[in-house]
Amino acid sequence: MEDIQAIENKLTLGTYVDGEETKEYATVKDYVEAAIAALSIGDYAKAADLTALADRVAELEAKLAVYSHLAQAADDVRLGRVQDADDAYDDIIAELESLDL
């Protein structure tokens, strides 16, 4: 811990203006936090958050594709455009197997 404190004491961290007075940052952490605040980048999403979001979106898109297919099938039945049940089941199973869930 003393080594870290010695390093912090040797670093020129930069200065900031407090009213009429110019002061030095007390620690590296204070300097970095001030820089992040000045750049307004503290609220950017983390890579892991974006990856999780992308995974959820991909899953929802896959489900939407299945629902879209089933909605089309329901419209076909309602309008009299039907096909053999075995062919319809084969189409649905093939589509489900192609999904990456």
CYANA upper distance limits for C-alpha pairs under 8 A (distance plus 0.5 A):
  1 MET  CA      5 GLN  CA      6.86
  2 GLU  CA      6 ALA  CA      6.59
  3 ASP  CA      7 ILE  CA      6.74
  4 ILE  CA      8 GLU  CA      6.66
  5 GLN  CA      9 ASN  CA      6.62
  6 ALA  CA     10 LYS  CA      6.84
  7 ILE  CA     11 LEU  CA      6.90
  8 GLU  CA     27 THR  CA      6.68
  8 GLU  CA     28 VAL  CA      7.04
  9 ASN  CA     27 THR  CA      8.43
 13 LEU  CA     24 GLU  CA      7.33
 13 LEU  CA     25 TYR  CA      6.51
 13 LEU  CA     27 THR  CA      7.96
 13 LEU  CA     28 VAL  CA      7.06
 13 LEU  CA     31 TYR  CA      6.89
 14 GLY  CA     24 GLU  CA      6.35
 14 GLY  CA     25 TYR  CA      6.87
 14 GLY  CA     31 TYR  CA      7.83
 15 THR  CA     22 THR  CA      6.96
 15 THR  CA     23 LYS  CA      5.86
 15 THR  CA     24 GLU  CA      4.83
 15 THR  CA     25 TYR  CA      6.58
 16 TYR  CA     22 THR  CA      6.15
 16 TYR  CA     23 LYS  CA      5.98
 16 TYR  CA     24 GLU  CA      6.87
 16 TYR  CA     25 TYR  CA      7.85
 17 VAL  CA     21 GLU  CA      6.25
 17 VAL  CA     22 THR  CA      4.96
 17 VAL  CA     23 LYS  CA      6.71
 18 ASP  CA     22 THR  CA      6.58
 18 ASP  CA     23 LYS  CA      7.42
 25 TYR  CA     30 ASP  CA      6.67
 25 TYR  CA     31 TYR  CA      6.29
 26 ALA  CA     30 ASP  CA      7.10
 26 ALA  CA     31 TYR  CA      8.32
 27 THR  CA     31 TYR  CA      6.94
 28 VAL  CA     32 VAL  CA      6.62
 29 LYS  CA     33 GLU  CA      6.54
 30 ASP  CA     34 ALA  CA      6.60
 31 TYR  CA     35 ALA  CA      6.70
 32 VAL  CA     36 ILE  CA      6.66
 33 GLU  CA     37 ALA  CA      6.63
 34 ALA  CA     38 ALA  CA      6.53
 35 ALA  CA     39 LEU  CA      6.70
 36 ILE  CA     40 SER  CA      6.53
 36 ILE  CA     41 ILE  CA      6.21
 36 ILE  CA     42 GLY  CA      6.39
 37 ALA  CA     41 ILE  CA      7.26
 37 ALA  CA     42 GLY  CA      6.95
 45 ALA  CA     49 ASP  CA      6.77
 45 ALA  CA     50 LEU  CA      7.19
 46 LYS  CA     50 LEU  CA      6.96
 47 ALA  CA     51 THR  CA      6.65
 48 ALA  CA     52 ALA  CA      6.68
 49 ASP  CA     53 LEU  CA      6.68
 50 LEU  CA     54 ALA  CA      6.59
 51 THR  CA     55 ASP  CA      6.70
 52 ALA  CA     56 ARG  CA      6.80
 53 LEU  CA     57 VAL  CA      6.68
 54 ALA  CA     58 ALA  CA      6.61
 55 ASP  CA     59 GLU  CA      6.75
 56 ARG  CA     60 LEU  CA      6.73
 57 VAL  CA     61 GLU  CA      6.57
 58 ALA  CA     62 ALA  CA      6.73
 59 GLU  CA     63 LYS  CA      6.83
 59 GLU  CA    101 LEU  CA      6.80
 60 LEU  CA     64 LEU  CA      6.53
 61 GLU  CA     65 ALA  CA      6.77
 62 ALA  CA     66 VAL  CA      7.11
 62 ALA  CA     99 LEU  CA      6.87
 62 ALA  CA    100 ASP  CA      8.13
 62 ALA  CA    101 LEU  CA      8.12
 63 LYS  CA     67 TYR  CA      6.73
 64 LEU  CA     68 SER  CA      6.43
 65 ALA  CA     69 HIS  CA      6.73
 66 VAL  CA     70 LEU  CA      6.74
 66 VAL  CA     95 GLU  CA      7.96
 66 VAL  CA     96 LEU  CA      7.78
 67 TYR  CA     71 ALA  CA      6.50
 68 SER  CA     72 GLN  CA      6.67
 69 HIS  CA     73 ALA  CA      6.76
 69 HIS  CA     92 ILE  CA      8.44
 70 LEU  CA     74 ALA  CA      6.70
 71 ALA  CA     75 ASP  CA      6.76
 72 GLN  CA     76 ASP  CA      6.66
 73 ALA  CA     77 VAL  CA      6.78
 74 ALA  CA     78 ARG  CA      6.71
 75 ASP  CA     79 LEU  CA      6.58
 76 ASP  CA     80 GLY  CA      6.48
 76 ASP  CA     81 ARG  CA      5.12
 76 ASP  CA     82 VAL  CA      6.49
 77 VAL  CA     81 ARG  CA      6.22
 77 VAL  CA     82 VAL  CA      6.05
 83 GLN  CA     87 ASP  CA      7.32
 83 GLN  CA     88 ALA  CA      7.08
 84 ASP  CA     88 ALA  CA      6.85
 85 ALA  CA     89 TYR  CA      6.64
 86 ASP  CA     90 ASP  CA      6.59
 87 ASP  CA     91 ASP  CA      6.68
 88 ALA  CA     92 ILE  CA      6.83
 89 TYR  CA     93 ILE  CA      6.55
 90 ASP  CA     94 ALA  CA      6.51
 91 ASP  CA     95 GLU  CA      6.71
 92 ILE  CA     96 LEU  CA      6.66
 93 ILE  CA     97 GLU  CA      6.59
 94 ALA  CA     98 SER  CA      6.79
 95 GLU  CA     99 LEU  CA      7.21
